[in-house]
Structures are given as C-alpha cells and as structure tokens.
Amino acid sequence: MAKQKKSSPQARQEMTGLERLGLRVSSMINHPIAQAQRWVTIHRLDTDGDMEWEEVMGLLAETPELDLTFNDDESVTVRWEPQSADDRDLVVEKDWEEERVEEEAPF
C-alpha cells in the first residue's frame, strides 16, 4: 500500500484592518434599509485604527456621489441621491454597446 502524503495545513490569511473596515462600511452602505433611506451613519469602532479610518473616509470623501457629514461623536453620516432613470439607462446602454463591440466578428 502506498503511503499518502499528509498535506500541510495552509496558513490562514487574516484580513487586514483596512480590509475589515472596508467590508463593514461597504456592507452598511449596501444594506437594503440604507439603500431605501439613502443614508447611513458609520460609527468608528475601538478596533478601527487611525490610518485605516482615515484611508476609508478619504476614499468615501473622494466619491462625488456621496455627501459626508463628520459628527461630533467621530461617526460619519453618508448620504447620496438616487440615480435618475436617465442615468441608469445611460449606464445600461453604455454597457450594452461595450458588450456588443466585444462580440463583433473579426472580419
């Protein structure tokens, strides 16, 4: 009988603080209630490092569709306007044109 090699357990990769905070903020913004009311308040946790918090808040502040209000308790309220039907149609139409161009025959 042949001996089976024991595979070494793969090292589990931990998420960085920046990844963890980014996922939490993304999840909060994409939550159905936040999407319905078009705002969410993000509270800074004790586990959120200064660099990570500044990085994520900086990325949000650079996003033109978002309006950030920095509150006295170190939380941040993020607000956004709903996309108009014309904007959504333009995005869909643009995606369709790009897809159609990619599918054209090479001759």
C-alpha positions as MATLAB code, in Angstrom:
seq = 'MAKQKKSSPQARQEMTGLERLGLRVSSMINHPIAQAQRWVTIHRLDTDGDMEWEEVMGLLAETPELDLTFNDDESVTVRWEPQSADDRDLVVEKDWEEERVEEEAPF';
ca = [
       0.000    0.000    0.000;
       1.312    3.407   -0.908;
       1.650    5.953    1.817;
      -0.375    9.087    1.378;
       1.439   12.342    1.841;
      -0.024   14.498    4.515;
      -0.703   17.909    3.137;
       0.433   20.670    5.391;
      -2.398   22.857    6.560;
      -2.404   26.095    4.622;
      -1.768   29.162    6.668;
      -4.976   31.021    7.217;
      -4.627   34.558    5.979;
      -6.070   37.125    8.319;
      -7.823   40.164    6.926;
      -6.085   43.466    7.436;
      -7.743   46.193    9.451;
      -8.262   48.164    6.244;
      -9.990   45.217    4.536;
     -12.176   44.570    7.572;
     -13.235   48.226    7.842;
     -13.796   48.480    4.087;
     -16.069   45.443    4.118;
     -18.006   46.737    7.121;
     -18.551   50.156    5.525;
     -19.475   48.618    2.176;
     -21.938   46.280    3.867;
     -23.534   49.176    5.736;
     -23.891   51.309    2.601;
     -25.305   48.407    0.573;
     -27.780   47.335    3.261;
     -31.385   47.429    1.966;
     -32.520   49.861    4.678;
     -29.634   52.249    3.922;
     -30.409   51.995    0.219;
     -34.086   52.785    0.842;
     -33.376   55.816    3.050;
     -30.251   56.820    1.043;
     -28.106   57.469    4.109;
     -26.212   55.569    6.761;
     -24.226   56.516    9.842;
     -20.908   54.747   10.240;
     -19.601   54.549   13.798;
     -15.913   54.183   14.435;
     -15.138   51.093   16.498;
     -12.332   50.772   19.028;
     -10.718   48.240   16.684;
     -10.574   50.715   13.765;
      -7.049   52.078   13.535;
      -6.378   55.741   12.769;
      -4.712   55.015    9.422;
      -7.450   52.620    8.307;
     -10.227   55.028    9.314;
      -8.577   57.959    7.515;
      -7.998   55.842    4.387;
     -11.599   54.636    4.111;
     -13.097   58.038    4.951;
     -10.771   59.625    2.383;
     -11.972   57.213   -0.289;
     -15.584   57.962    0.560;
     -14.923   61.723    0.532;
     -13.387   61.443   -2.960;
     -16.538   59.794   -4.321;
     -18.537   62.607   -5.944;
     -21.936   60.913   -5.482;
     -21.523   60.779   -1.692;
     -22.019   63.576    0.842;
     -20.211   63.017    4.149;
     -21.058   64.680    7.460;
     -18.442   64.212   10.188;
     -20.294   64.111   13.510;
     -19.043   65.173   16.959;
     -19.014   61.565   18.215;
     -16.500   60.565   15.477;
     -19.219   58.888   13.436;
     -19.748   59.784    9.793;
     -23.128   60.109    8.094;
     -23.006   59.238    4.411;
     -25.825   60.474    2.165;
     -26.453   60.041   -1.543;
     -29.077   60.976   -4.086;
     -30.951   58.329   -6.042;
     -29.813   57.843   -9.603;
     -32.255   59.199  -12.130;
     -33.792   56.786  -14.624;
     -31.844   58.548  -17.387;
     -28.539   57.899  -15.579;
     -29.383   54.215  -15.117;
     -30.439   53.872  -18.762;
     -27.213   55.529  -19.878;
     -25.136   53.063  -17.849;
     -27.075   50.074  -19.217;
     -26.853   51.405  -22.772;
     -23.123   52.026  -22.420;
     -22.552   48.512  -21.057;
     -24.619   47.047  -23.917;
     -22.587   48.949  -26.534;
     -19.293   47.806  -24.991;
     -20.527   44.210  -24.896;
     -21.759   44.393  -28.473;
     -18.393   45.733  -29.680;
     -16.577   42.857  -27.978;
     -18.827   40.306  -29.724;
     -18.392   41.628  -33.255;
     -16.927   39.229  -35.789;
     -13.247   39.779  -36.621;
     -13.888   40.131  -40.386;
];
